[in-house]
Amino acid sequence: MVENELPFGYQVAYQLRMVAEAVDSGRLPGPKLPPSYATVYQLATLTSEQLRLADQRNLIRPDVTRPEIVRFKRDLRNKAIDHVSRREALEAERDRLRERLAVLEAVSQAEHELAGAAEMPVLLAGSAGPRALAGKVKRAAPWFLFIVLAVEIWLIGPVKAPL
């Protein structure tokens, strides 16, 4: 029907229908809209929150252009991507810290089992640094000092701050 009876194609008909639904439902204020259906269609594709933000930025007005709306949508998309990448960076940092904690707990457990609870202090996350601990250990085996030094080097390694 659209292609045979109307002077435009299916895509334009779809855009016109979306615009009409947005105006009829009250999502878009008719008097404030530009005359171009393509520009209004770009507004009609926004969520309610995005429409509120567009109105705050004075993008819902009769003389707004389609490139302004497209730029606004691109900025929204880039901010969403930045948010996702920041979240991914924070999750990676969390995973790295969990791995470090697991290594420290494993060293602590091995230390406790081999030396006995009374002979050596237990290395726990949040306790004194590895060098301070090594200095307190009177009868530490050379392998223990090597592990403490290796853990210290591992802990001081490159640290990447989240974005």
C-alpha positions as CSV (number, residue, x, y, z in Angstrom):
1,M,0.0,0.0,0.0
2,V,2.7,2.5,1.0
3,E,4.8,2.1,-2.1
4,N,1.9,2.0,-4.5
5,E,-0.4,4.6,-3.1
6,L,1.8,7.2,-1.4
7,P,4.6,9.4,-2.9
8,F,7.2,8.1,-0.5
9,G,8.7,4.8,0.6
10,Y,8.3,2.5,3.5
11,Q,11.1,4.2,5.6
12,V,9.6,7.6,5.3
13,A,6.1,6.2,6.2
14,Y,7.6,4.5,9.3
15,Q,9.3,7.8,10.4
16,L,6.1,9.7,9.9
17,R,4.1,7.2,11.9
18,M,6.7,7.3,14.8
19,V,6.5,11.2,14.8
20,A,2.7,11.1,14.8
21,E,2.6,8.6,17.7
22,A,5.0,10.7,19.7
23,V,3.0,13.9,19.1
24,D,-0.4,12.3,19.7
25,S,0.8,10.6,22.9
26,G,2.2,13.9,24.2
27,R,5.8,12.8,24.4
28,L,6.7,15.6,22.0
29,P,5.2,19.1,22.2
30,G,3.7,19.9,18.8
31,P,4.2,23.7,19.0
32,K,7.9,23.4,19.8
33,L,8.8,21.0,17.0
34,P,10.7,21.9,13.8
35,P,8.9,21.5,10.4
36,S,11.2,18.7,9.2
37,Y,9.8,15.2,9.9
38,A,13.4,13.8,9.8
39,T,14.5,16.1,12.6
40,V,11.3,15.3,14.6
41,Y,11.9,11.6,14.0
42,Q,15.3,11.9,15.6
43,L,13.7,13.5,18.7
44,A,11.0,10.7,18.7
45,T,13.7,8.0,19.0
46,L,14.9,9.5,22.3
47,T,13.8,8.0,25.6
48,S,11.8,10.1,28.1
49,E,15.0,10.9,30.1
50,Q,16.9,11.8,27.0
51,L,14.0,14.1,25.8
52,R,14.1,15.8,29.2
53,L,17.8,16.4,28.8
54,A,17.4,17.6,25.2
55,D,14.7,20.1,26.5
56,Q,17.1,21.3,29.2
57,R,19.7,21.9,26.5
58,N,17.2,23.8,24.4
59,L,17.1,21.2,21.6
60,I,13.3,21.0,21.4
61,R,12.6,24.2,19.5
62,P,11.2,25.1,16.1
63,D,14.5,26.0,14.6
64,V,16.6,23.0,15.7
65,T,18.4,21.2,13.0
66,R,18.8,17.5,12.4
67,P,22.7,17.6,12.8
68,E,22.2,19.2,16.3
69,I,20.0,16.3,17.4
70,V,22.3,13.7,15.8
71,R,25.3,15.3,17.6
72,F,23.3,15.3,20.9
73,K,22.6,11.5,20.4
74,R,26.2,10.8,19.6
75,D,27.3,12.6,22.8
76,L,24.9,10.6,24.8
77,R,26.2,7.4,23.2
78,N,29.8,8.4,23.9
79,K,29.0,9.1,27.5
80,A,27.4,5.7,27.8
81,I,30.5,4.1,26.3
82,D,32.7,6.0,28.7
83,H,30.6,4.8,31.6
84,V,30.9,1.2,30.4
85,S,34.6,1.4,29.9
86,R,35.1,2.9,33.4
87,R,33.0,0.1,34.8
88,E,35.1,-2.5,33.0
89,A,38.3,-0.9,34.3
90,L,36.9,-0.9,37.9
91,E,35.9,-4.5,37.5
92,A,39.3,-5.5,36.2
93,E,41.0,-3.6,39.1
94,R,38.6,-5.5,41.5
95,D,39.6,-8.8,40.0
96,R,43.3,-7.9,40.2
97,L,43.0,-7.0,43.9
98,R,41.1,-10.3,44.6
99,E,44.0,-12.2,42.9
100,R,46.5,-10.3,45.0
101,L,44.5,-11.1,48.2
102,A,44.4,-14.8,47.2
103,V,48.2,-14.9,46.8
104,L,48.7,-13.2,50.2
105,E,46.3,-15.6,51.9
106,A,48.1,-18.6,50.3
107,V,51.5,-17.3,51.5
108,S,50.0,-16.7,54.9
109,Q,48.6,-20.3,55.0
110,A,51.9,-21.8,53.9
111,E,53.8,-19.8,56.4
112,H,51.5,-20.8,59.2
113,E,51.6,-24.5,58.3
114,L,55.4,-24.8,57.9
115,A,56.5,-22.6,60.7
116,G,53.9,-23.1,63.3
117,A,51.7,-20.5,64.8
118,A,54.0,-19.7,67.7
119,E,57.3,-19.4,65.7
120,M,56.4,-16.9,63.0
121,P,53.8,-14.2,62.7
122,V,51.1,-14.8,60.1
123,L,51.2,-12.6,57.0
124,L,47.7,-11.2,56.5
125,A,46.4,-8.6,54.0
126,G,46.5,-5.3,55.7
127,S,49.3,-6.2,58.2
128,A,52.8,-4.7,58.2
129,G,54.6,-4.8,54.9
130,P,56.6,-7.8,53.9
131,R,60.0,-6.3,54.8
132,A,58.8,-5.3,58.2
133,L,57.6,-8.9,58.7
134,A,60.8,-10.4,57.4
135,G,62.8,-8.3,59.9
136,K,60.7,-9.6,62.8
137,V,61.2,-13.3,61.9
138,K,64.1,-14.6,63.9
139,R,64.4,-18.1,62.6
140,A,63.1,-17.7,59.1
141,A,64.2,-20.2,56.5
142,P,65.9,-18.7,53.4
143,W,63.0,-19.8,51.2
144,F,60.6,-17.8,53.4
145,L,62.7,-14.6,52.9
146,F,62.7,-15.3,49.2
147,I,58.9,-15.6,49.1
148,V,58.5,-12.4,51.1
149,L,60.8,-10.6,48.7
150,A,58.9,-12.0,45.7
151,V,55.5,-11.0,47.1
152,E,56.9,-7.5,47.8
153,I,58.1,-7.1,44.2
154,W,54.8,-8.4,43.0
155,L,52.9,-6.0,45.2
156,I,55.0,-3.0,44.1
157,G,54.6,-3.9,40.4
158,P,52.8,-1.5,38.0
159,V,49.6,-0.3,39.3
160,K,47.0,1.0,36.8
161,A,44.6,3.5,38.2
162,P,40.9,3.3,37.0
163,L,39.8,6.0,34.6
